[in-house]
Every structure is written in structure tokens, then in C-alpha cells.
């Protein structure tokens, strides 16, 4: 009951216009009072959670996103995708999805894709007739490709807490990522013809397509450097983030020459502001998750599912449901670190391979991170898109219900989708 009241309080605070971070703080204060938690201990645990080499990649990747914007890299990648997609119906929305996929191979997080892609594509989408709320929703869901396309911080955490191979977990989410890309592009194509009219602005002329592809080559080398360095054992994902910053600086300042001292300063300030907001949300989210874990809320849910399930089919359905519900109430890091390991014995007992389960967890985070009331990625997308959250609720629920949820179910009940690439690369 207290958990439901906490959710209600969070919704009320956000509805009153309280900033998201401080809405989380108010919810945390309520839980501390109800459960008589030690705030000093929670703060210490929260700061310890933030003191992570993995999270160190966050500000670096966010800065990379802004540098790619101000240095002209992101714009040339978008133009490159637009040149490939052409003037087909839903083409610019498809460009957003594909651009997010490319950023997934650079950043490893959804926040980097939201920060970089959102800042340069939402306004052009609106000029083409896309409702701003729909654009924010499509951006929020597409950005989660960053946790499915390797490298993925979420999969690194999953591999650590479940003692699996990091590279194998990376490979397990490639299949679901490709399916999600196809689903989002198909949904957007239908939406562009039925729910709004996409207007052609001739951003890429026919004679300029070759030039757009050529100009994008230096920017497209970035994911090659990142993935090649990680898979080649040259550097870790966090070190890759630092390399990405340096590469974005070099390409933007020396090759494209769009990056100036003024734009560099603005990029650093913007990255600092975005990172500060995210870190506050993460801090309060970690503390809330600690209280829930201490009160055995996740454990009680797990035990209830284990007792209630009567066959493997319903076991997996219930696991999916709890992962989505937990993702809607907790941050993706907490779900991955707290909830996922608890379900490992349950799913393996019904014949689910650990790598298959990694893909299930990854697709569940796509839904949970965009599902109110918490929906950290959706709120960030709306913040960057400069649109009120209620205008994005309807579109995001349709995207989740018609695309993300089916992808999760296909991933759950078709193991070959998630095990194909691990087998191909020799990890399984």
C-alpha cells in the first residue's frame, strides 16, 4: 500500500509541475518517513552507487552527443541516413530510429541518444508535420536501442551480477534490437499516413546524396573505432567514452571545422546541465530502490510469481509482467541489478538459457524506461523535445503496446532470436 501511495505522490508532484528530480526527492522523503529509514545511510549508499566506473561513462557520452551536434557529426549522420531512406513515407521518422541505432553503437546508453539525436531532429520532425509529442515518444523508445545494440551498460551490469560473459550478453541482444528497429520503422510508416501527414521538405536533393554519404564517413568512423576498440580488447567501455570525446573533438574541429570555442563551451555547459539532472534522478532513484529492496518488495514479488506459476508458459508471462512493472517503478540499473538476478533461478528452472534471459531483461527495460509514472527516458526525451509529458503519453503507450511489447514477447518465446548471434560468434 505504501508503494502505491508513493507512486500517487510522484504523479501528483509531476502533475503540479515540480521538476522530475525533486518529484523523486519528495517521493523519497515520503518513503523515508513511512519506513523510518536512516537517511544518512541511504545517502551514503546512494553516493556509493554513483561512485561507479560504469557511470563515469555517462557524462562523457553525453558530452560526446553534444559535441557531435555542435561539431556537425550528428547532422551529417542524420543526412546520411536520410539519403539512404529517401523520400519514402515516414522517411524522416525512420531516420530518427536508424540514427538512434547508430548511436547505440557509440554511446551504450539511451541518454546519449536522447541528448544528441533529440536536439537536432525534433524541430525538423515538427516542420515535416510530426506532432511534437509523437516525436518525443518515438525518440524515447528508439533511444533504448542503446541498451540493446552493443556496447550496452545494462548488459555489462547483467553480466556482472549473473556471472555471464559480457561479450555473450552483448551478442544476445542484437537480434531483438534488429526486430525493434524494423517494428518502429513499420509503425512510423503507418502513423505517417494515418495519424498525421508527413510533409516533404527536400532536405536531401537527389544530386546531393553522394555528397551526404561522403561527408558522413568521418562521423561514421566513430562507432567503428568504439566497437573495434572494445571488441579488440584495446579499451573498456568507459575508456571508449573518453576516446569518443577526443574523436568527436578532432572530427568536429579539424575535419568538419564546425566546432568553435564558443560552441565547445556551450556543449560543455549543456552536457553539465543534462548530466546534473540525470545524476540527481539517479541518486534519488538509487535511494528509493534501496528502501524497496530493504523492505523486500522485489523479493516478495519474485516469491509470489514462483508460487503462482503452474507451467513454463505462465512462468515466463509472469516474469515479463513483473519486469515491466518493476521497470515502470524503478530505474533500469536497479531492475538489472536487483530484480534480474532474483528471477534467474526461476527462469532457468523452466529451461530458459541465461543468455536468452539477458535478452528478455533488455527488452523489458525498453518498456519500463518509457512507462509512467517513473519513465526516466520518456521524461528526458520530453525535456529535450520541449514538450509537456501528457502530450507524449498516448503515442508512447501505442509504441510500447504495438511494437515494444510484441518484441519482448517474441524474444521471450522464440529463443533462437536471442541465441543466434551468440552461436554465430562462438559464445554459446
FENLIN-V844407 format. One record per residue. N is the residue number from 1. RES is the residue in one small letter. PSI is psi in whole degrees, -180 to 180 (none if undefined). Layout:
BEGIN
n={N & N}
res={RES & RES}
psi={PSI & PSI}
END
This chain:
BEGIN
n={1 & 2 & 3 & 4 & 5 & 6 & 7 & 8 & 9 & 10 & 11 & 12 & 13 & 14 & 15 & 16 & 17 & 18 & 19 & 20 & 21 & 22 & 23 & 24 & 25 & 26 & 27 & 28 & 29 & 30 & 31 & 32 & 33 & 34 & 35 & 36 & 37 & 38 & 39 & 40 & 41 & 42 & 43 & 44 & 45 & 46 & 47 & 48 & 49 & 50 & 51 & 52 & 53 & 54 & 55 & 56 & 57 & 58 & 59 & 60 & 61 & 62 & 63 & 64 & 65 & 66 & 67 & 68 & 69 & 70 & 71 & 72 & 73 & 74 & 75 & 76 & 77 & 78 & 79 & 80 & 81 & 82 & 83 & 84 & 85 & 86 & 87 & 88 & 89 & 90 & 91 & 92 & 93 & 94 & 95 & 96 & 97 & 98 & 99 & 100 & 101 & 102 & 103 & 104 & 105 & 106 & 107 & 108 & 109 & 110 & 111 & 112 & 113 & 114 & 115 & 116 & 117 & 118 & 119 & 120 & 121 & 122 & 123 & 124 & 125 & 126 & 127 & 128 & 129 & 130 & 131 & 132 & 133 & 134 & 135 & 136 & 137 & 138 & 139 & 140 & 141 & 142 & 143 & 144 & 145 & 146 & 147 & 148 & 149 & 150 & 151 & 152 & 153 & 154 & 155 & 156 & 157 & 158 & 159 & 160 & 161 & 162 & 163 & 164 & 165 & 166 & 167 & 168 & 169 & 170 & 171 & 172 & 173 & 174 & 175 & 176 & 177 & 178 & 179 & 180 & 181 & 182 & 183 & 184 & 185 & 186 & 187 & 188 & 189 & 190 & 191 & 192 & 193 & 194 & 195 & 196 & 197 & 198 & 199 & 200 & 201 & 202 & 203 & 204 & 205 & 206 & 207 & 208 & 209 & 210 & 211 & 212 & 213 & 214 & 215 & 216 & 217 & 218 & 219 & 220 & 221 & 222 & 223 & 224 & 225 & 226 & 227 & 228 & 229 & 230 & 231 & 232 & 233 & 234 & 235 & 236 & 237 & 238 & 239 & 240 & 241 & 242 & 243 & 244 & 245 & 246 & 247 & 248 & 249 & 250 & 251 & 252 & 253 & 254 & 255 & 256 & 257 & 258 & 259 & 260 & 261 & 262 & 263 & 264 & 265 & 266 & 267 & 268 & 269 & 270 & 271 & 272 & 273 & 274 & 275 & 276 & 277 & 278 & 279 & 280 & 281 & 282 & 283 & 284 & 285 & 286 & 287 & 288 & 289 & 290 & 291 & 292 & 293 & 294 & 295 & 296 & 297 & 298 & 299 & 300 & 301 & 302 & 303 & 304 & 305 & 306 & 307 & 308 & 309 & 310 & 311 & 312 & 313 & 314 & 315 & 316 & 317 & 318 & 319 & 320 & 321 & 322 & 323 & 324 & 325 & 326 & 327 & 328 & 329 & 330 & 331 & 332 & 333 & 334 & 335 & 336 & 337 & 338 & 339 & 340 & 341 & 342 & 343 & 344 & 345 & 346 & 347 & 348 & 349 & 350 & 351 & 352 & 353 & 354 & 355 & 356 & 357 & 358 & 359 & 360 & 361 & 362 & 363 & 364 & 365 & 366 & 367 & 368 & 369 & 370 & 371 & 372 & 373 & 374 & 375 & 376 & 377 & 378 & 379 & 380 & 381 & 382 & 383 & 384 & 385 & 386 & 387 & 388 & 389 & 390 & 391 & 392 & 393 & 394 & 395 & 396 & 397 & 398 & 399 & 400 & 401 & 402 & 403 & 404 & 405 & 406 & 407 & 408 & 409 & 410 & 411 & 412 & 413 & 414 & 415 & 416 & 417 & 418 & 419 & 420 & 421 & 422 & 423 & 424 & 425 & 426 & 427 & 428}
res={x & x & x & x & x & x & x & x & x & x & x & x & x & x & x & x & x & x & x & x & x & x & x & x & x & x & x & x & x & x & x & x & x & x & x & x & x & x & x & x & x & x & x & x & x & x & x & x & x & x & x & x & x & x & x & x & x & x & x & x & x & x & x & x & x & x & x & x & x & x & x & x & x & x & x & x & x & x & x & x & x & x & x & x & x & x & x & x & x & x & x & x & x & x & x & x & x & x & x & x & x & x & x & x & x & x & x & x & x & x & x & x & x & x & x & x & x & x & x & x & x & x & x & x & x & x & x & x & x & x & x & x & x & x & x & x & x & x & x & x & x & x & x & x & x & x & x & x & x & x & x & x & x & x & x & x & x & x & x & x & x & x & x & x & x & x & x & x & x & x & x & x & x & x & x & x & x & x & x & x & x & x & x & x & x & x & x & x & x & x & x & x & x & x & x & x & x & x & x & x & x & x & x & x & x & x & x & x & x & x & x & x & x & x & x & x & x & x & x & x & x & x & x & x & x & x & x & x & x & x & x & x & x & x & x & x & x & x & x & x & x & x & x & x & x & x & x & x & x & x & x & x & x & x & x & x & x & x & x & x & x & x & x & x & x & x & x & x & x & x & x & x & x & x & x & x & x & x & x & x & x & x & x & x & x & x & x & x & x & x & x & x & x & x & x & x & x & x & x & x & x & x & x & x & x & x & x & x & x & x & x & x & x & x & x & x & x & x & x & x & x & x & x & x & x & x & x & x & x & x & x & x & x & x & x & x & x & x & x & x & x & x & x & x & x & x & x & x & x & x & x & x & x & x & x & x & x & x & x & x & x & x & x & x & x & x & x & x & x & x & x & x & x & x & x & x & x & x & x & x & x & x & x & x & x & x & x & x & x & x & x & x & x & x & x & x & x & x & x & x & x & x & x & x & x & x & x & x & x & x & x & x & x & x & x & x & x & x & x & x & x & x & x & x & x & x & x & x}
psi={-43 & -36 & -41 & -39 & -38 & -40 & -43 & -41 & -42 & -43 & -43 & -46 & -44 & -37 & -29 & -2 & 10 & 134 & 146 & -45 & -43 & -21 & -41 & -39 & -42 & -41 & -41 & -44 & -40 & -46 & -37 & -41 & -45 & -44 & 3 & 47 & 154 & 108 & -36 & -43 & -41 & -42 & -43 & -44 & -37 & -45 & -34 & -37 & -36 & -24 & 67 & 138 & -28 & -46 & -19 & -26 & -24 & -59 & -31 & -43 & -37 & -44 & -39 & -43 & -45 & -37 & -36 & -30 & -54 & -25 & 0 & -1 & -49 & -42 & -39 & -32 & -44 & -44 & -37 & -46 & -41 & -37 & -35 & -45 & -37 & -156 & 24 & 156 & 132 & 14 & -42 & -33 & -39 & -34 & -40 & -45 & -49 & -37 & -39 & -37 & -42 & -41 & -27 & -30 & -2 & -48 & -41 & 1 & 156 & -32 & -36 & -41 & -42 & -45 & -42 & -51 & -42 & -38 & -19 & -11 & -24 & -45 & -47 & -35 & -42 & -39 & -27 & 3 & 2 & 127 & 139 & -37 & -39 & -41 & -43 & -38 & -46 & -39 & -44 & -45 & -43 & -34 & -23 & -6 & -22 & -22 & -8 & -36 & 123 & 149 & 148 & 123 & -38 & -44 & -30 & -46 & -44 & -44 & -38 & -48 & -21 & 2 & 48 & 167 & 129 & -46 & -38 & -40 & -38 & -48 & -31 & -25 & 1 & -46 & -54 & -35 & -45 & -39 & -40 & -41 & -48 & -42 & -42 & -40 & -43 & -44 & -44 & -37 & -41 & -44 & -37 & -18 & -20 & -40 & -20 & 162 & 120 & 129 & 137 & 128 & 4 & 49 & -40 & 113 & 158 & -43 & -11 & 0 & -43 & -38 & -39 & -41 & -45 & -44 & -26 & -12 & -46 & -39 & -37 & -15 & -18 & -52 & -30 & -43 & -45 & -55 & -41 & -40 & -40 & -52 & -26 & -3 & 18 & -41 & 163 & 168 & -38 & -42 & -33 & -34 & -41 & -40 & -38 & -40 & -47 & -43 & -41 & -38 & -46 & -47 & -45 & -38 & -38 & -30 & -58 & -28 & 30 & -18 & 115 & 173 & -39 & -46 & -31 & -44 & -43 & -37 & -44 & -44 & -46 & -42 & -38 & -44 & -47 & -45 & -41 & -43 & -46 & -41 & -40 & -45 & -43 & -42 & -52 & -35 & -42 & -42 & -40 & -43 & -36 & -43 & -46 & -41 & -40 & -35 & 8 & 29 & -51 & -40 & -40 & -39 & -42 & -45 & -38 & -40 & -44 & -36 & -31 & -33 & 135 & -17 & 168 & -38 & -51 & -27 & -47 & -38 & -45 & -38 & -45 & -46 & -45 & -38 & -42 & -45 & -44 & -39 & -28 & -17 & -22 & 164 & 161 & -32 & -44 & -41 & -44 & -39 & -35 & -52 & -48 & -47 & -31 & -32 & -12 & -48 & -33 & -48 & -36 & -28 & -19 & 16 & 13 & 128 & 147 & -39 & -35 & -42 & -34 & -42 & -37 & -45 & -43 & -44 & -28 & -34 & -34 & -41 & -50 & -38 & -14 & 9 & 121 & 155 & -22 & -63 & 60 & -39 & -41 & -42 & -41 & -40 & -43 & -36 & -45 & -33 & -9 & 53 & 147 & 145 & -34 & -22 & -15 & -11 & -50 & -54 & -39 & -35 & -36 & -43 & -41 & -44 & -35 & -16 & -62 & -43 & -46 & -38 & -40 & -42 & -41 & -43 & -39 & -45 & 5 & 82 & -29 & -28 & -42 & -19 & -9 & -52 & -39 & -38 & -40 & -39 & 0 & 20 & -14 & none}
END
